[in-house]
Amino acid sequence: MATKPTRLAIFAATSGHSGVDRIVQNLTRQFDVWGLGVDLLHVRKHGPTVDGVGLSQARVIDLGTAHVATALPALVKYLRRERPVALLCDKDRVNRTAIVARHIARVPTQLGVRLGTAVSVNLAERGSFERFVQRLSMRHLYPLADRIIVPATAVKQDLQEFSGLPAAQIEVIRSPILTPTLHTLATQPVPHPWLAAGEPPVIMGLGELSYRKQFETLLQAFALVRRQRPCRLMILGRGRRRDTLLKLAHTLNIEQDMQLPGFQTNPYAYLSRARIFVLSSLWEGLPVALIEALGLQVPVVATDCPGGSAEVLTDTRCGTLVPRQDHQAMASAIHHWLDARPNPQALAATLAPYQVEQSAAAYLRALGIQISEQISGQRAPLTDALHRNPLA
C-alpha cells in the first residue's frame, strides 16, 4: 500500500442534506474503499459532510470564505499546495470558479464540472440578462474543463440546446445512488407511530420544501385519495414553503392525516416503510430519491418533468409517470399503487446503472484516472492499479 494516497478534490457548496450531498458521499465512500483520498472543499461550512461515515482517507477542508464568489483565491492556493490528481465540481457558480482557479493555478489537475438539473428550466424564472450571462459563460468557460458531466441524457440535451456546447464535450454518467449502506440504514427503527405495522398506508414525499418540488400538487392529490380510502401523507424535508403547505393542508381538510417531520438524518428508515413514494417536481436532474425508493422496492409515482425522471421510470411495472401539476392524474396513480407492488425483475433491470461501483468507476475514468477491472469490481484495494491516464 502507498503511504500517501492519491488525492481527489470535490468542490460542491451544498446545503448538507441534498441529493448532491448523497451523491458526493457515496462517491467519497467508494473512493475510500479503493484507497483514493478525497478532499471535500467547503465555503462557509457549506458542502457535503463525512460525519459518521467512517472514512479513513477523506478530509473536509474549509476554504475560509463566506461565498463561492469570494473563494477563488483560496481555491487557487489549495490547488497549488495540494495538487490533487483531479477536481470534481457541481453547480454552475462553483464550476465557473473552479475553471478560472485551475487556469490561474497552472496545475495539471484534471477538472470535471457537473450539472445535475435541466439548465433552461432552472433559469426560466430568472431575468433575460442573467440567462444571457450564464449561457455566455457556459459556452466559453465550460470547454476549458476536461469533462462536462451530467446524470441523464435529457439533461445533456437541454444543456446542448441552451449553451450550444457540442455533444462530444458532455458525458452522461449515472449517479452512484444504490449502496450497501442504503439498505443498512433502511432497516434501522423509526420512532414514528404512523410507520408501525398495522397502521394505514403512508404515501411519502422527500426533498426541500421548495417551489421546484411542487408538493402542493401532492397535497391536492392526497386529498382526493383520502376521501375514498384510509391513508396518510408524510413529507420529509425542510424549506421556505413549510407554512404554505401547512395552510394548504388545513384548507383541504387533511391536516390530521398529513405530517411534515422535517429533515431526517436517516430518511431511508422512513422511506423503506412507505407504501408509495411520490415525486411531484416541476423539474429535476437525475431524481436521486426516486431511485432510492425503487432500490428499497417502494413503487413510485413521478411527474414527467424536464430532467431524468422519464429515463429512470421506463418500465410501468415499477411506477407511473404523470403530467406536472395534474393532481387528478397523480391521485389515480396513487390509487393504483396502493393496490399493487413493483415487479422484481423490472426493478433489477431499471436499477442496474445506478450501483455505486459502476458509477464511481465511470467518474474516475471521466477524470482521467484508470482503474483495473478488479478495482472497479471492488475485489481489491486501489494501489498501483490507480494511475493517471497518459492520454489525459
Buried (B, 14 or more C-beta within 10 A) or exposed (E): EEEEBBBBBBBBBBBEBBBBBBBBBBBBBBBBBBBBBBBBBBBBEBBBBBEEBEBEBBBBBBBEBEEBEBBBEBBBBBBBEBEBBBBBBBBBBBBBBBBBBBEEBEBEBBBBBBBBBBBBBBBEEEEEEEBEEBBEBBEEBBEEBBBBBBBBEBBBBBBBEBBEBEEEBBBBBBBBBBBEBBEEBBEEEBEBEBBEEEEEBBBBBBBBBBBBBBBBBBBBBBBBBBEEEEBBBBBBBBBEBBEBBBEBBEEBEBEEBBBBBEBBEEBBBBBBBBBBBBBBBBBBBBBBBBBBBBBBBBBBBBBBBBBBBBBBBEBEBBBBBBEBBBBEBBBBBBBBBBEEEBBEEBBEBBBEBBBBBBBBBBBBBBBBBBBBEEBBEBEEBBBEBBEBEEEB
